[in-house]
Amino acid sequence: MKNIVRNITIAVVSMIFLGSCSQEFLDEVEPTTGVPVATAFDSRGSADGVISGIMRRFRGQFENAAGNSSTDAGGVCALYFARTVKGNDAISTTNWYGSDYENNNREPTYRRVIFAWNYPFFMINQINNFIKGVEESTQLGDQDKKELLGQGYALRAFFYHHLVLDFSKSYNEDQNFPAPPIYKEPFVIAKGMSTVKEVYDFMVADLTEAIAILPDTRLGKSYVNKQVANAILAEVYQVMGKWDLTEAASIEAYGGDPATVLDAASYGSGFKDNSNKEWLWGSPQASDQTMYYYLAPHVFSDHKTGAYYSIFVNSTFVDLFSATDVRGGVGANKLFSLKSTTYPISDYRYYVSNKFSFSFTSHSPIIRYAEMILVDAEAKARQGKEAAAKSILFTLQKNRDVNAVQSSNSGQALVDEILLERRKELFMENGVEWFDAKRLGNGIPRDGNQRLKGINNITGKPYDLQPNDLRFMLKIPQAEIDTNPFIEKNINTGR
């Protein structure tokens, strides 16, 4: 990991994100600026400032080793959106994320690979420095230490979750497959690859400890509390197929009563406000802290505001929604509209999405309660608790569509209905279609009016992902292979 060590300052002060906070950020403690290492953990206030600096990097414009940043490599939302366009529901032009859409942006010297490796490891290093600073503090009280460490453990697991998803085979395919190195301390000495099982065991341990010591309260929705840690754990258990534990964690995350955390009226508000009742965890922005034209999916999918206009919607996906579903419909005040009446429906530019509204102060959702409700429904269905699964599923469906009818499906058909509901509910938010296909070993066939190269765009199927396709996985960055003596030179063979 010499490459990471060389390019990331490992002193605690490197965690401190320069710049002051706008008054619009009422839910954030002002990030500490220029704090000496010796005093960074002398008080709860200064330690909160350090964690605020870390959270600011969720939406940062991440720079590579040469000091350059790229529009498709900005913060957590870029990790999510690269997966979104690898699916069937969103269509990307050859602009930013176009190579991800084509499922070929995975070679060891490519920008996507370098960002998807370096950014999480950068964040993990910041978090490990934070954990070390809290543990070694002689000024912080025991309760403050617990609450701060809980945030650190949960955030570290969150970024390892992204690393193992992108750089390894799925848990259910091969638990012994090589996975990214595990670092529990700030980067000093490089380590070799771990295994998929080791990473998942590490994440579960971190999250279990975090949940035990985190409070329900927090500084604001961009921070981690017990609910957020449970939500991350629910996603991890979901990948592992531990359905009883998935169910328990998801219930802890959303509270167990779907009706209390849903608000259909807010669904069409542009997904840009962290105060939304349905958001469990989100990343806010202010005009002096904005990602500008890096914010995915907002800046790419919004065709009403001056931006990239590079994302369109598959016609078959649009057809999945009823006219009374708040998440669908076609028209000026609906979630989908026509880009132009001059395009035939076979043209990939036919439909656009109005779900996300872009501005320089648009906020970014990370986890919403609706996801946890659907995780709970799937976990119950997988355990044979079908009546309970249908009831929870119907609560969400009825909230979204007044004409919804409770499911009569059972077995795999019920699970498939829940998976489809996840695509409809979480469209363009977190790459849910790709996430589900990878964890379950399914493929992602392309249909509808996809952007195809010289092939009939109704029947042709380039860019399809087959079950357990190697293209679900990125290769290890060449710079890491060259500089880390503990990573085999042929590590990308068979990837």
N, C-alpha and C positions, 0 to 999 in steps of 0.2 A: 504493500500500500504506500510505497514511497511517493508515488505520484500524488496521492491525496495529501500526504504529510507535507510535501513540498508546496502545494498550492493552497493549503488551508492553514491559517495562523492558529496555533493551538492554545495560545494564551487566552485566559478568560475574557480579556478585553476585546478579543476578536468577535465575541458574541454580541457586542454592543452595536446595535444598528444606528449609524449616525443620522442625525436629523431629529427635529422635534415633532411632537404630536399636535395635530390640529384640534381645536375645541370640539370639532364634530365627532371626535372619538371619545364619547362619554363613557364607553365601556372598556377603555384601555388605560392602564397606568402608563404614564409617559415613559418611553424607553430611555434608559440611562445613557448619557452621552459622555464619553471620555472619562469613565470612572476608573480610578486606579484599581488594580487587581486586589490590593490589600483591603479595600473597603467595599468591594462589590457585594459582599455577603455579610456586612456588618449590621444590617437591619432588614426587616421584612420589606420595607419600601424599596430599598435598593435592589434586593433580590427580585421583587416583582418587576422592577425596571429591566432586569436582565431577561426574565422570561418574556416580557413584552417585546424586547429586541428580537428574540428568537421567533416569536409569533409574527413579527413584521416580515420575516423572511419567507413566510408562507406565500406572500404575494409579491415577492421581490423579483427584480429582473436579474436573473442569475447569470453571472459572468463566468466565462471559461478561463483556462489558464493564461490566455493571452489578454485577458481583461475585456473581452468582447461579449456582448449579450445578443440573443436572438429572439425574434418575436414568438417562435414556437417553443421556447425553452424558458418560460417565466413562471416559477413557483409551482405550488401543488396543483393548480388548475391545469397546467400543461401536462402533468403526469396523467391526470384524468382524461383530458381531451384527446390525447394521442390514442388512448384506448377506445374512446367513443367512435372515432372515425375509422377504426379497424373493423367495425361491425357492419350491419346491413341497413340500419335505420337512418343514419346521417350520411350525406354525400359531400365530399370535399372536392373542390377544384384542385388544380395543380399548384395553387398558392400554398401558403403555410399549411402544414399538416397533410399536404397532398401525397407525399411519399408514405406517410403513416396509413392513409386511406388505401394505398396500393399494397399494403402489407409487405413492403420491401425495405423499410427504413431500419435495418437491424444489423448492419455490418459493423465490425469493431472500430472503424475510424469515423463512423457517421455521427452527426451532431445529436440525434435522438439517443443513441447508445451512450455517448459521453455524458449528456445531461442527466439521463435517467439513472446513471451510476453515481456521478459526482455530486449532484444536488442532494439526494438523500444522505450520502455519506458526509457531506458538508454539514447538514443539519444534525446528523447523529453526533458528529464531533462537537458541535456547539452544545448539544444536550448533555453529552458526557462531561464536558467542562462544567456545565451548570450543576450537574449531579455532584461532581467532585467538590465544587465550591460550597455547595450546601452542606455536604457531609463534613467537610473540614472546618466549617465556620464555628467559632467559639462564641459568637454573639447571638445567633439565632436560637430561639427557644425550641423545645422538642416538638411542639404542635406545629409551629411554623415550618420546621424542617420536614415533618411528615407531609404537610400539604404541598410544599414545594417539590419534594422528591416524587410524590405521586404524579405530579404533572410531568416531571422528567421521564419517569418510567413509561408512562402512557405515550408520550410523544416519541420516545425511542422505538417503542414497538410499532407505532404508526408508520414510521419511515422504513423499518425493516419489513413491514407488511408490503410496502411498495416495491422494495428491492427484490424480495423473493418472488413476487408476482411477475416481475418483468424479466428476471434473469435465471429462472429455474423452471423445471417442469412442475406440474401441479402436484399438490400433496398426495392426491389419490392415484396419480400415475406412477410416481417414483419418489419415495421418501428418502432414498439414499443418493439422489442426484445432487451434484455439486451446487452449492448455494453461496451467496456472498459471505465474506468473512464476518465474524461476530466480534464486535468491539464493545467491551464494557467499560473501558477507560478511554481517555483522550488518546488520539492516535500518536504513538511514539515509535512503536515497533510494528512493522508490517506482519500480517497474518495470512495464512492460506485460506482456501475455500472451506466452508462448512458443508453441511448437508441440509436438505430441505427439512428433515425432521428436527435437526438441531435448531434451525431458525424458528420453527413453529413452537418448539418447546421453550425457547428463549422468550418469544413474544408472549406466550401464555403466562410464564413466570413473571415477566415485567408487568403485565396488565393485571394479573391477580394481586400482586403486591400493591399496585397503584390503587385498585378498587378498595383495598383494605384500609388505605390511609387517606384517600381523597375525601373531601367534604362534598355535599350537594351544592354548596354555594361556590361562586367564582366571581372574578372581576368583571366578566362580560362574556358574551357568546363566542368570542374568538379564543377563549381559554378553555382548558380541560378541567372538568369536574368528574364526579363519580359516574354520572350518566354518560358522558362522552367516552370515558374509559370502557364502560360496559358496551357501548356501541361498537367500538373498535374490536373488543373481544368477541362480540357476536359475529362480526365479519370474519375474524380469524377462525373461530369454531365452525362457521359455515363452510369455509374452505376445507376444514379437516373432516367435515361430516359428522361431528359430535353433536347430534341434534338436540339431546336433552340439555346440554350446556349452552347451545346456541339459543334455545328457547328461553332459558333462564336469563341469559345476558341481555337479550333483546327486550324482554319485559322490563328489566331494570332500567334499560336505556329510555324507553318511551313511557313507562309508568303503568302499563297493563290495561289502560282504558283508551282505546283508539279515538273515541269521540272527543276526548278532552284536548287532543293535540292536533286536530284537523280543522282546517278553515278553507273551504272551497272558494270562498269569495276572494281570498288573497292569491289564488293560483294564477290569475292573469295579471298580476302586478309587476311583471317583468323580472322576477327573481333577482332583485338587486338591493334588497333591504334586509340587513342582518337582524332587525327587530321582528321580522315575520314570525308569527306564532308557531309555524310549522318547522322552523329551523332549530335543530339541536345545536349544531356547531357550524359557524360560518366565519369568513374572513372579510372584515370591513375595509373600506378604503376612504380616504379623503382626497380632495383635489391636490393637496401638497404631498401626498404619499402614494399616488396612483401608479398602477402598472401601465397606464396609458393604453397603448395598442397591443398589450400582451394578454389582456384578460380574456381567457377562454371560459365558456363558449361565447360570451356576450359580443365581443368585438368582431367575431367571425360570422356569427349567425344572424345578427340583427341587420335587417335590410332596410330599416327605416332611418337609421342614423348613419352619418358618414363614417365608414369603416371599411372592412375588407370585402363584405358581401360574398364570402367564399364557401359558405355551408348551405346546402340544400337538403331536402327531405325526401326520402324514398316514398314513392306513391303507394306502395303496398303497406307501409307503416301508417300513412295518413288514413288509409281505408279501415284500419283497426278500430277507429274511434267512432262512436255514435255522434249524431248531431247535437245531443244534449249533454255530452261529456265536456266538462270545463277544460279538460286537457287537450281537446281536439276541435274538430269543426273547421270549416274553411270559410274565410271571409275577413272583412276589415277588422272586426272585433273578436276574432277567433284566434286560436293558437296556431293555425296554419293559414296561409294565404297564397295566391298565385303571384309568382314573380312577374309574369307578363302574360297577357292573353294571346301573345303571338307564338308562344311555345306550345308544341303538342305535348300531350301527357307522357309520351315516350322520351322527351328531353329531360335530362337530369335536373335542369333548372326550373322545372314546372312549379314545384312547391317550395316555399320557404317557411321557416318557423318564426313565430312571434313570441316564443316563450321567454327569451332573455332580452332584456333591454339594456343597451350599452350607454354608459356615460363615464366620465372620469371619476365618478364617485360610486359606481356600481359595486355592490358587495358580491362575494363569491360563496355559494353554499358548499359545505364540505360533507355534512351528514344531516339529513332531515328525518323527522320522526316517522314519516311515511315509509322510509326504507326499513326502519326497525319493525314497523307493523308487518310489513311483508316478509321480513326475515322470520318473525314469530310465526306467521301463517305457514311458511314453508317448513319450518322446524316441526310444527305440530302435524302437518300433513305427512311428513317423512316418518313420524313416529306412529302413524295410524290414528291420530286424534282428529279425524276428518270433520266432525261436527264443529269442533272448536275452530279448526282452521277455516272452514267455510264462513263461520260467523264473523271472525276477524277480517277476513278478506272482504266480505260483503259490507262491513262497516265503512271500509275505505272506498269501495266501489260505489256505494250509495251516496257517500259524501261528494264524490266526483260527478256522478250521473244520477239525477233524480229518477230516471227510468231503469236503473240497474236492477237486475234480477239475481237472486242468490244462486250460487253455483249448484248444479246437480251432479257435478263430476266426482269421481273417486279415483283412488290409486294414482297412477302416473298422469292421467288426464287432469286431475286436480293440481298436481305439482306443476304441470305444463301451463295451466291457467295462471297459477301464481307467478311463474317465471315471465309469462307474457305481461302480466300486470306490472311487474317490475320494470320491464322495458317501457311501458306506457307512462308509468309514474315518474321514472327517473331519467327520462330521455335527455341526453346530452349533459347530464350532471356529473356522473362519475364513471362512465364507461361500463355500465352495468351489463350490457349485452355481452361484451368481451369477457368481463369478470365471471359471469355465470357460465359461459361456454368453456372457459379455461378450467375452472374448478371442477366442472362436471365431465370434462373430457369430450365435450360436444364440438361440432364444427359450426362455422357461420357461413352458410351459403348466401350468395348475393342474388337478389331478384329485383323485379320492378324496373324502374327507370334509372339504373345506375350509370355512372360515367364509365364507359368502357372504351377501350382502344381498338377501333377497327372491327368490333364484334357487335352483332345485333344486341342493342341494349335492352331487349326484353327477354331474350332467351340465352344470351351469352353469360358465362360465369367466370371470368378472370377475377383474380384477387380473392376468390373463395378461400376460407380456412377450413381444412379438414379436421376431423376429430384428432385431438392431441397433435395438431400440426406444429412443426418446429417453429413456424412463424409466430406462434403465440409467445415465443421467447426471444429476447435480445441476446446478442453475443457479448462476451466480456470485452470491454474497451481494450484496444491494442496497447495504449499507453500504460494501462494497468498491468498487462501481461509483461511488457518490456521492463517495467521498473519494480515489480513485486517479485522477488526471487522465490516466494512460496506458492506462486500460482503457476501451474504447468503451462509450458509454451503451447501445447496442443489442446488447451482447455476448450477451444471453440470447435474441436472436431465433434461432429454429431449434433451440433447445435443449429 
